[in-house]
Amino acid sequence: MKPLSFFRLVVAVGLTLAVGAIGSFATTPKIPTWYASLAKPSFTPPDAVFPIVWTTLYVLMAVCLWRLWEKHGPSPARRLAVILFFVQLALNALWSPVFFGLEAIGWGLAVIIALWLAILATILACARIDRIAAWLLAPYLLWVSYALVLNAAILAMN
């Protein structure tokens, strides 16, 4: 891997993991207290599953961004894919502080619906220029679909 390519990969991984850290800072203190006190559906995974899944998804997201940056020259299609990538990343960064930090389950649901739509739009934009980049986001869309249903169920139960 060329030095510039490696640098771009490191930046992409660092950026996505930084978003994960934001979520973790908002989430971790609330798990044994507020979150533990909520009624949750039977399909709620154990708490230990979340950091494993999210770390994996952030790395896949980083590789997607790296591919857009590294493998494709500037174009309107790439610009759209990158803009949508950052929109979904911002919504991702927002969800944990809203849901956990503010203890706002309903607003969390609104954010995660917007996140789901932004991920889908990002996948569609990526698919126009890089099918691998698009497929790298598929597990993320599946997990956020599950998280959306989980968020809705927690709202309904509380």
C-alpha positions as CSV (number, residue, x, y, z in Angstrom):
1,M,0.0,0.0,0.0
2,K,1.4,3.4,-1.0
3,P,2.0,5.9,1.9
4,L,-0.8,8.3,0.8
5,S,-3.2,5.4,0.5
6,F,-2.3,4.1,3.9
7,F,-2.6,7.7,5.3
8,R,-6.1,7.9,3.8
9,L,-7.1,4.6,5.4
10,V,-5.8,5.7,8.8
11,V,-7.8,8.9,8.6
12,A,-10.9,7.1,7.5
13,V,-10.6,4.6,10.4
14,G,-9.8,7.3,12.9
15,L,-12.8,9.3,11.8
16,T,-15.3,6.5,12.1
17,L,-13.8,5.2,15.4
18,A,-14.0,8.8,16.8
19,V,-17.7,8.8,16.1
20,G,-17.9,5.4,17.9
21,A,-16.0,7.0,20.8
22,I,-18.6,9.8,21.0
23,G,-21.3,7.2,21.2
24,S,-19.5,5.3,23.8
25,F,-19.0,8.3,26.0
26,A,-22.7,9.0,26.0
27,T,-23.7,5.3,26.3
28,T,-21.3,3.7,28.8
29,P,-22.4,5.6,32.0
30,K,-26.1,5.1,31.2
31,I,-26.0,1.3,30.7
32,P,-25.9,0.2,34.4
33,T,-28.3,2.9,35.5
34,W,-31.0,4.4,33.2
35,Y,-30.8,1.8,30.4
36,A,-30.8,-1.1,32.9
37,S,-34.0,0.3,34.4
38,L,-35.9,0.3,31.0
39,A,-38.3,-2.4,30.0
40,K,-36.8,-4.1,26.9
41,P,-38.1,-6.6,24.4
42,S,-37.0,-10.3,24.5
43,F,-34.9,-9.8,21.4
44,T,-32.6,-7.3,23.1
45,P,-29.0,-8.6,22.7
46,P,-26.6,-8.8,25.7
47,D,-24.8,-5.5,26.4
48,A,-21.5,-7.1,25.4
49,V,-22.6,-7.6,21.8
50,F,-22.9,-3.9,21.0
51,P,-19.2,-2.8,21.2
52,I,-18.2,-5.8,19.1
53,V,-20.8,-5.2,16.4
54,W,-20.3,-1.4,16.3
55,T,-16.5,-1.6,16.1
56,T,-16.8,-4.0,13.2
57,L,-19.3,-1.7,11.5
58,Y,-17.1,1.4,12.0
59,V,-14.2,-0.4,10.3
60,L,-16.4,-1.4,7.4
61,M,-17.6,2.1,7.1
62,A,-14.0,3.4,7.1
63,V,-13.1,1.1,4.3
64,C,-16.1,2.3,2.3
65,L,-15.0,5.9,2.8
66,W,-11.4,5.0,2.0
67,R,-12.5,3.4,-1.3
68,L,-14.5,6.5,-2.3
69,W,-11.5,8.6,-1.5
70,E,-8.7,6.4,-2.9
71,K,-10.2,4.5,-5.8
72,H,-12.2,7.3,-7.5
73,G,-11.3,10.7,-8.9
74,P,-13.4,13.8,-8.2
75,S,-16.8,13.6,-9.8
76,P,-20.4,14.7,-9.0
77,A,-21.2,11.1,-8.2
78,R,-18.3,10.7,-5.7
79,R,-19.1,14.1,-4.1
80,L,-22.7,13.0,-3.5
81,A,-21.6,9.6,-2.1
82,V,-19.1,11.3,0.3
83,I,-21.6,14.0,1.4
84,L,-24.2,11.3,2.1
85,F,-21.6,9.3,4.0
86,F,-20.9,12.3,6.2
87,V,-24.6,13.0,6.7
88,Q,-25.1,9.4,7.9
89,L,-22.0,9.6,10.1
90,A,-23.2,12.8,11.7
91,L,-26.6,11.2,12.4
92,N,-24.8,8.1,13.8
93,A,-22.8,10.4,16.1
94,L,-26.1,12.1,17.2
95,W,-28.1,9.0,18.1
96,S,-26.3,7.9,21.3
97,P,-26.1,11.4,22.9
98,V,-29.9,11.8,22.2
99,F,-31.0,8.3,23.2
100,F,-28.7,7.7,26.1
101,G,-27.3,11.1,27.0
102,L,-30.7,12.9,27.0
103,E,-32.6,9.7,27.8
104,A,-34.9,10.7,25.0
105,I,-36.2,7.4,23.5
106,G,-38.7,9.1,21.1
107,W,-36.2,11.6,19.8
108,G,-33.7,8.7,19.5
109,L,-36.2,6.9,17.3
110,A,-36.6,10.0,15.1
111,V,-32.8,10.2,14.7
112,I,-32.4,6.5,13.9
113,I,-35.1,6.7,11.3
114,A,-33.2,9.6,9.6
115,L,-30.0,7.6,10.0
116,W,-31.6,4.5,8.3
117,L,-32.7,6.7,5.4
118,A,-29.3,8.3,5.1
119,I,-27.5,5.0,5.1
120,L,-29.8,3.7,2.4
121,A,-29.2,6.9,0.3
122,T,-25.4,6.5,0.9
123,I,-25.5,2.8,-0.3
124,L,-27.4,3.8,-3.4
125,A,-25.0,6.7,-4.1
126,C,-22.0,4.4,-3.6
127,A,-23.4,1.7,-5.8
128,R,-23.3,4.1,-8.8
129,I,-19.5,4.3,-8.5
130,D,-18.2,1.5,-6.3
131,R,-20.3,-1.7,-5.6
132,I,-17.8,-2.9,-3.0
133,A,-18.1,0.4,-1.1
134,A,-21.9,0.0,-1.2
135,W,-21.8,-3.6,0.0
136,L,-19.5,-2.6,2.8
137,L,-22.4,-0.6,4.2
138,A,-25.0,-3.5,3.9
139,P,-24.2,-5.0,7.4
140,Y,-24.5,-1.5,8.8
141,L,-28.0,-1.0,7.3
142,L,-29.0,-4.4,8.6
143,W,-27.8,-3.6,12.1
144,V,-29.4,-0.2,12.1
145,S,-32.7,-1.8,10.9
146,Y,-32.5,-4.1,13.9
147,A,-31.6,-1.2,16.2
148,L,-34.5,0.9,14.9
149,V,-36.9,-1.9,15.7
150,L,-35.3,-2.2,19.1
151,N,-35.6,1.5,19.7
152,A,-39.2,1.5,18.7
153,A,-40.0,-1.4,21.0
154,I,-38.3,0.2,23.9
155,L,-40.3,3.4,23.3
156,A,-43.5,1.4,23.2
157,M,-42.7,-0.5,26.4
158,N,-41.6,2.6,28.4
